[in-house]
Amino acid sequence: MTDCSVFFISDGTGITAETFGNSIMAQFAVKPRHVRRPFIDTADKAFQVVREINAVADREGKRPIVFMTLVDEDILNIIRPCRGKVFDMIKTFVEPLEEEFAMKSNHRVGRFSDVAVDREYNDRIEAINFTLEHDDGQSARNLEVADVVLVGVSRSGKTPTSLYLAMQHGVKAANVPLIPEDFDRGFLPPMLKPFKKKCFGLTIDPARLSQIRNERRPNSKYASIENCRFEVQQAESMMRREGISWLSSTHKSIEEIATTILRDIRPDRLIY
């Protein structure tokens, strides 16, 4: 089954519906077509989505899967009779919790309240700005306030992991590449010495690294398998000597890498 469609419908961004829905769909050997429909907050938009779902059902000859996070009952009543298999996350999770807590939820549209006064939101924006400023060793300024400093060879996954940590967890994550000059000297870049306890290393399978680098600089020494083997071996040896924890990004998702980093460097960020 490789041609099903999955709709993620929300009156907000749709990120919650998509994240949860993807976690569920990952349990099955399917390759769905993803359709996110955010900000469905009027009857007209709801009817338009229903027409789209029904058209897909006709075209594919099977019911699309529909994950919804909608709080407006009128809009829900428009979408529920569609020809998709509907999973209403509010009804599935929020209503049983209302019963458990003996209180009504606020039925707030979207994940965030007023971002202008939301401290958590502002912390994440500040972390994103910090992470962008300290990407790829661009700046050593204010490294003392970093929550974590990722180190590893070029293209081992430091930048996407840093941005994920900042965007999802409000973690100020700098990242610094380990380059041939560092291997010649035999020690970490001088800018990192005072912050070694904040460092976490990423490594990667040399063959995978060569493949990634060839997409960027085809047929270069930088991308050659021999050079990739050398850099990975040198980086792992250096991190081992310096006592820096590290993991391979080869077969791990950004989410898995980030969770491991939080567990080892900032376990307090796993509780909030």
N, C-alpha and C positions, 0 to 999 in steps of 0.2 A: 504494500500500500504506500504509494509515493506521491499521489496526486490529490490529497485532501486539502481543504482550505480551513484555516483557523482564524476566526475573527476575535479581536480584543477590543471591546467596546467600553467606553468610559465617559463620564461627564467631566473628567479631569484629563490628565496627560495620557492615561492608559498604561503607564509604566507598571503599576501594581498588577493590573490584569495580565499584562504580557509576561511579567516576571513569574508570577504564580502559574499562569497557563503553560509557559515553557517548561517549568519544573515538572508539571504533570505530564506533558506530552513527551518529555525526554524518557519516560518509562516505557515507551512503545517504539517499535521499529518502523517509524513512519518519518516521512520527510515532507512536512506540511508547507503549504504556501501561507505566509503570515500576512494578515491584513489588520493593521491597527487603525481604529477609528476613534480618535480622542475628541473631547469637547462636544459630545452628543448631549446637548442641554436644551433642545427645543423639540417640539413635536415634528416639525418639518424635517429636521436632521434625522430623527428616529425613523420616520417613514422612508427616508432615502436609504438608510442602512438596511431596513427590512427588504426593500426592493433589491438591493445589492446582494444580500444573503440569498434571497429566493432565486435570483438569476444564477448565482453560483451553483445552487442546488440543481437547477435545471441543466446547466451546462455540464456539471461533473457527474450527475446521476447519483449523488449521495449527499447526505446531510452535512453541511459544514459544521464544524465545532465552534461554539460561541461562548467565550468567557466574558462576563460582564461585571463591572463595578459601577453601578448606577444607583442613585438614592431617590430620584424622583419617581414616585409611583406611577404617574401618568405616562412617563417615558418608558418605564418598565413594561407597562401594560401594552404599549405599542409594539415592543420588540419581542416579548415572550412568545406570541403566536407565530413567529417566523418559522421557516422551514429548516432551521438549523437545530442542532442538539445544544440546548442552552444550559449553561452553568452560571447561576446567579450567586456570586461570591458574597454579596451582602446578606442574602437570605440564608446562605449556607453557614456563614461564620458569625456575622454580626447579630442576627436575631437570637441564636442560641446563647450568645454571650450576654445579650440584654436580659434574657431569662435567668442566666446564672448570676449576674451581678444585681439583678432586681432593679435595673435602671434602664432608661432609654439612652441610646447613643446619640451623639449630636448630629449624625447623618450629614456630616460635612462633605461637600463636594470636593474631591481631590485630596491629595496627601497633605498639603500645607495650608496653614491658616494665613494670617497676614504676614507676608515675608518681610515687610518693613520692620516688624517688631519681633521676629522669630530669631532667637539667639542661635539656635542650632543651624538654621539656614545661613545666617551671617558667618558663623564659624566655618561652614563649608565653603562659602565664597572666598573667605580669607585663606583657607587652605589651598584652594585651587590657584589663587594668585601666587601664593608662595611656591607651589609646585611648578608652575609655569616659569617663574623667575629662576628656579634652581634646577631646570631640566638640563640633562646632559653636561653637568658640571659648569654651567654658564656663570654661576656666581657662588662665591664662598661667603657672601654677606648674610649675617644672621643665622648661620647654620646651628648656632647654639639653641635656637628655638624649634629646630626640626624635630619631629617625632621619630622619623626614621630616615636613614640615608641608604638608598639602594646602590650597590656596586656590582659590576659585572662587565663582560666584554660587550662591545657594540652589537646591538640587535638581539640581545638576550631577553628583552621584554621589560626593561626597566621603566621606560616612559609610560606605556599603557598601564602598568601596575601602579605607578606613582599617581597617575591621574584618577584611576579607579579609587585608590585609597582616599584621595582628596575629595572626590565628588560624592562618594557613597558614605564615607566615614568621618569626613572632616579632619583627616590626618595630614599634617604638613610633611610631605614626602619629597626630599631632594633625591636626585640620582646622579651618580658620577661614573663615567666609563673607565674601565681599566684598559690602558693602551700600551703598545709596545715599549714606550719610554718607561712606564712603570715596571714592566717586566725586566728591562735592562737594569734599573736601579735596584730591583728586588724588594721594594716595599711600597706600601700604599701611597697615593698622592698626598703630599704634605698637608693639604687642606683638610684631610680626613683624620689626621693623627689625634687631634683633641676630641674627636667625636666617634672613636672606634666602637664604643659601646652601643651607639645608635645604628651601626652599620648592619646591613643584611645583604647577603650575596645572592645573585641569580646566575646560574650557569645553564648550559644548553648542550644538547648532543651536537658534535661538530658537523655531522652530515646535514642536520636540520639547519644549523647556522649557515652553512655554505649555501644551502638552497635559498634561504631568506636573503642573504647578502647578494646572491646572483641576480635576484629580482631588482636590486638597487644598483649594483655595479657589475654587470655581466662580464665574465671572463677576466676579472681583475685579480691581482694578488690578494687583495682584501677579502675576496670571496672564495679563494681557492681552498680546497679541502685540507691541504697541508697547513696553510696558515691558520685555518679555523681550529684544527687539532692543536697546533702550537699554542694559540691564544687561550683556548679553553683549559688546556693542561696547566699553563702558567697561572691563569687566574685562580683555578681551583687550588693549586699549590700555595699561592699567596694567601688566599682566604683561610686555608688550613693553618698556615704558619701564624697568621694574625689572630686566630681564634674567632673568626667571623662565621656565624651560622649561615648556611646557604642551602638552596634547593635547585633542582633542575626544572626549568620552565617548559621542557620539551613536550610533555604530555599532560600538562596541568592548565586548567583555565585560569584566567585572571582572578576570578572569584576565589578559587582554591589557593592561589599564591597569596592573595591579599589576606585571606583568613589565617594562613600559616604565619605570615609576618605579624599580624595583630596578636596572635596567640603568643609568639615568642618575644616580641618587642614591646607591644602595648596591649597587654591582656585586659586592661581597664576599658579599652574601647569596644570590647565584646560585650560589655555590660552597660546599658544606658537606659 
